[in-house]
Amino acid sequence: MLRALRQTSAVGATSVRAASTAQNKGPAIVLVDAVRTPFAVSGTVFKDLMAVDLQKEALKGLIRKTGIDYKLIDHIICGTVIQECKTSNIAREAALLAGFPDKIPCHTVTLACISSNVAMTDAMGMLSTGYANAVVAGGVELLSDVPIRYNRKARKAMLGIQKAKALPDKLKIGGTIVQNLLSPELPAVAEFTSGETMGHSGDRLAAAFNVSRKEQDEFAIRSHTLAAAAQKGGKLNDVIPVFLEGKKPKTISEDNGIRISTIEKLSTLKPAFVKPHGTVTAGNASFLTDGASAALLMTEEFALANGFKPKAYIRAYQYVAQDPKDQLLLSPAYVIPKLLDKAGLKKEDVAVYEIHEAFAGQVLANLNALDSDHFCKTFMGRPGKYGRLPMDKINRWGGSLSIGHPFGATGVRLATHAAGRLKEEKGQYAVIAACAAGGHGVGMLLEAYGK
């Protein structure tokens, strides 16, 4: 669709935007700006906070950066995965703590690693229908403090002891509680339907698509090296500082998981999941991360009328789902062709790719899948292979392996970096692609503003 519009327009970007808006029967939607807290290795600088504290900081930072008046904001949506029961609607609690008026509705969404993508696409729906002119979409994860429950026998006994009247009954139930106190239910990044962790899936995926351990380690080094260069070069300007109070107050102003290593050092690490022959290690997998993000989305007309200069258009999105065991992490391979076909674009039309790096092997396996006749014909119903995406267009500021991956916040980070890279690299289109638990995935198409 967008390709056809571009080909038939003789008067440039203005006509393309007008035609695209008419074709989509809705207003053009823009990413005005976005921020994120530093992404920190869990158990480090943010270990004493709650998730709501980080989301609050992101929301406050967005207001400071954009200068938007609260009265212009119609709705707030935040994504999160591992919820703290005290703040189940974390969007609302964070907004109130951040000083937003209590008249602004807020709600929380969850879809594993693409939760803040859901927040953004929900916002797009609100904007396209006329319900809202400006929506804040963000997300947060604080894996330093995850809820650990008593096991089910202990929980049932604790509820039952309140109803017991006779002393013998209370003593019997109390004994059940004591017997189960030291058997907690620990949270795990595992699929409920298969019981398999993502790391095991990553190992099997790498093996299935012939991704070697050396290739994975080299990709991890690439991610950290590019992220370090972007950080040093001031390109990660979506990061806002977070001030931490306490006996030793300090300000956290940059991501702390970026590490430059060597192939020799990474090769010494032992497999983390499939032992002893697996290829996924702590060095080529994303680490548990604390962090939050927030983005301001508007209709283009409203943004310009109120003096905002957008960073990019958000032109389209696509969700996919497939087998949550054998194809758990293959969503980028499924969603990129589907998204671009729908938009009337070819992979060569895309200047910037931001692909979520759950594991180095996962990214490389998806690239191999797109370049596989068998996979594309058998599983995607295509006439042949889609073709390999050029590595020099992928994650040039680093990715989740190096910057970090707070589950609920990464989607906004991907969008911000895609928009930033479009401006720096003078490209027109950017594609975001990410996998998520349950065999889900998302793709989003951004277009440079004013290109």
Stockholm file with secondary structure:
# STOCKHOLM 1.0

chainA/1-451         MLRALRQTSAVGATSVRAASTAQNKGPAIVLVDAVRTPFAVSGTVFKDLMAVDLQKEALKGLIRKTGIDYKLIDHIICGTVIQECKTSNIAREAALLAGFPDKIPCHTVTLACISSNVAMTDAMGMLSTGYANAVVAGGVELLSDVPIRYNRKARKAMLGIQKAKALPDKLKIGGTIVQNLLSPELPAVAEFTSGETMGHSGDRLAAAFNVSRKEQDEFAIRSHTLAAAAQKGGKLNDVIPVFLEGKKPKTISEDNGIRISTIEKLSTLKPAFVKPHGTVTAGNASFLTDGASAALLMTEEFALANGFKPKAYIRAYQYVAQDPKDQLLLSPAYVIPKLLDKAGLKKEDVAVYEIHEAFAGQVLANLNALDSDHFCKTFMGRPGKYGRLPMDKINRWGGSLSIGHPFGATGVRLATHAAGRLKEEKGQYAVIAACAAGGHGVGMLLEAYGK
#=GR chainA/1-451 SS CHHHHHHHCSSCHHHHHHHHHHHHTSCCEEEEEEEECCCEETTSTTTTSCHHHHHHHHHHHHHHHHCCCGGGCCEEEEECSSCCGGGSSHHHHHHHHTTCCTTSCEEEECCGGGHHHHHHHHHHHHHHTTSCSEEEEEEEEETTSCCCBCCHHHHHHHHHHTTCCSHHHHHHHHHHHHHHTTCCBCCCSBCTTTCCBHHHHHHHHHHHTTCCHHHHHHHHHHHHHHHHHHHHTTCCTTBCCEEECSSSCEEECSCSCCCCCCHHHHTTSCCSSSTTTCCCCTTSBCCBEEEEEEEEEEEHHHHHHTTCCCSEEEEEEEEEECCTTTTTTCHHHHHHHHHHHHHTCCGGGEEEEEECCSBHHHHHHHHHHHTCHHHHHHTTCCSSCCCCCCGGGBCTTCCHHHHCBCTTTHHHHHHHHHHHHHHHHTCSEEEEEEEEGGGEEEEEEEEETTC
#=GC SS_cons         CHHHHHHHCSSCHHHHHHHHHHHHTSCCEEEEEEEECCCEETTSTTTTSCHHHHHHHHHHHHHHHHCCCGGGCCEEEEECSSCCGGGSSHHHHHHHHTTCCTTSCEEEECCGGGHHHHHHHHHHHHHHTTSCSEEEEEEEEETTSCCCBCCHHHHHHHHHHTTCCSHHHHHHHHHHHHHHTTCCBCCCSBCTTTCCBHHHHHHHHHHHTTCCHHHHHHHHHHHHHHHHHHHHTTCCTTBCCEEECSSSCEEECSCSCCCCCCHHHHTTSCCSSSTTTCCCCTTSBCCBEEEEEEEEEEEHHHHHHTTCCCSEEEEEEEEEECCTTTTTTCHHHHHHHHHHHHHTCCGGGEEEEEECCSBHHHHHHHHHHHTCHHHHHHTTCCSSCCCCCCGGGBCTTCCHHHHCBCTTTHHHHHHHHHHHHHHHHTCSEEEEEEEEGGGEEEEEEEEETTC
//
